[in-house]
Amino acid sequence: MKLVKELPKSIYYSIYYRLKQAKRLTKNKNNIPVLVSLTSIPSRLPTLDIVIKSLLNQSVLPEKIILWLHTDLKNKLPRKLNILQSDLFEIKYSKLTCSHRKLIHTLEENPTNIIVTCDDDLIYNINWLKNIYNEHIQYPNSIIANKATQIKMDEDNNYKPFIHWRKKEESNLKNYLLPIGAWGILYPPNAMSKTIFDENLFLKLAPKADDLWFKSMSLLNNTISREAVHKTREPIPIIGSQKESLKKENVKLNKNEIQWNALSNHFNLKAILLND
């Protein structure tokens, strides 16, 4: 996403949501059987209320929106975020410092629920939740992503660099789509291996790459990942919220490759992808 291009929209919608009362955003709307789950970091707390209000402004509402924060942030939240808590929006706390908490804790507490994850630095279109849920209705046992890259290997069955994963092309690999979390991912019940909760293991193999950990867990459970056909418009980045980003760190230092290879070697993911 190019922030310069999105700047006018970002300013407009940030002001719009700052002026809107949460009760007005949720009035007279139907709920769907979905939990929305996300996490955040201290540097994004000043603008997080804008993200939450964009989730409260969905054309259909989830059963609950759950925000996971580190325990150190208890009693340190901006008032504009804290006052949004209600029956629909709940803030919970975790000892984990990694982004994996956006899904792991909600999944552990609600194993039979549909869970949709999203990021904490984007303003989501009003039909974002409805559209991804409608895709789920069509493919109820699949993971649905609004954005995905493609796992690729060369002729010697070695993984290609991540820069080559962005372009889609025909593949002989099985279940090769890698969901990207920023635009939203829907996880149906029983999509993941129970190993997903192994904190020691994900902190060892993929401490900075929750998307890679979650993809590995779905591969172990033979759950297909699909990219949404009917996508909502691209979310709008919030000005100043993306100075600190795992994406930048992972790409610049090739940490994606390092972590994916560690996961692949540990779980023998090549055999699954090659359908051996």
Rosetta blueprint (number, residue, H / E / L):
1 M L
2 K L
3 L H
4 V H
5 K H
6 E H
7 L H
8 P H
9 K H
10 S H
11 I H
12 Y H
13 Y H
14 S H
15 I H
16 Y H
17 Y H
18 R H
19 L H
20 K L
21 Q L
22 A H
23 K H
24 R H
25 L H
26 T H
27 K L
28 N L
29 K L
30 N L
31 N E
32 I L
33 P L
34 V E
35 L E
36 V E
37 S E
38 L E
39 T E
40 S L
41 I L
42 P H
43 S H
44 R H
45 L H
46 P H
47 T H
48 L H
49 D H
50 I H
51 V H
52 I H
53 K H
54 S H
55 L H
56 L H
57 N L
58 Q L
59 S L
60 V L
61 L E
62 P L
63 E L
64 K E
65 I E
66 I E
67 L E
68 W E
69 L E
70 H E
71 T H
72 D H
73 L H
74 K L
75 N L
76 K L
77 L L
78 P L
79 R H
80 K H
81 L H
82 N H
83 I L
84 L L
85 Q L
86 S L
87 D L
88 L L
89 F E
90 E E
91 I E
92 K E
93 Y E
94 S E
95 K L
96 L L
97 T L
98 C L
99 S L
100 H L
101 R H
102 K H
103 L H
104 I H
105 H H
106 T H
107 L H
108 E H
109 E H
110 N L
111 P L
112 T L
113 N L
114 I E
115 I E
116 V E
117 T E
118 C L
119 D L
120 D L
121 D L
122 L E
123 I E
124 Y L
125 N L
126 I L
127 N L
128 W H
129 L H
130 K H
131 N H
132 I H
133 Y H
134 N H
135 E H
136 H H
137 I H
138 Q H
139 Y L
140 P L
141 N L
142 S L
143 I E
144 I E
145 A E
146 N L
147 K L
148 A E
149 T E
150 Q E
151 I L
152 K L
153 M E
154 D L
155 E L
156 D L
157 N L
158 N L
159 Y E
160 K L
161 P L
162 F H
163 I H
164 H H
165 W H
166 R L
167 K L
168 K L
169 E L
170 E L
171 S L
172 N L
173 L L
174 K L
175 N L
176 Y L
177 L E
178 L E
179 P E
180 I L
181 G H
182 A H
183 W H
184 G L
185 I E
186 L E
187 Y E
188 P L
189 P L
190 N L
191 A L
192 M L
193 S L
194 K H
195 T H
196 I H
197 F H
198 D L
199 E H
200 N H
201 L H
202 F H
203 L H
204 K H
205 L H
206 A L
207 P L
208 K L
209 A L
210 D H
211 D H
212 L H
213 W H
214 F H
215 K H
216 S H
217 M H
218 S H
219 L H
220 L H
221 N L
222 N L
223 T L
224 I L
225 S E
226 R E
227 E E
228 A L
229 V L
230 H L
231 K L
232 T L
233 R L
234 E L
235 P L
236 I E
237 P E
238 I L
239 I L
240 G L
241 S L
242 Q L
243 K L
244 E L
245 S L
246 L H
247 K H
248 K H
249 E H
250 N H
251 V H
252 K H
253 L L
254 N L
255 K H
256 N H
257 E H
258 I H
259 Q H
260 W H
261 N H
262 A H
263 L H
264 S H
265 N H
266 H H
267 F H
268 N L
269 L H
270 K H
271 A H
272 I H
273 L H
274 L L
275 N L
276 D L
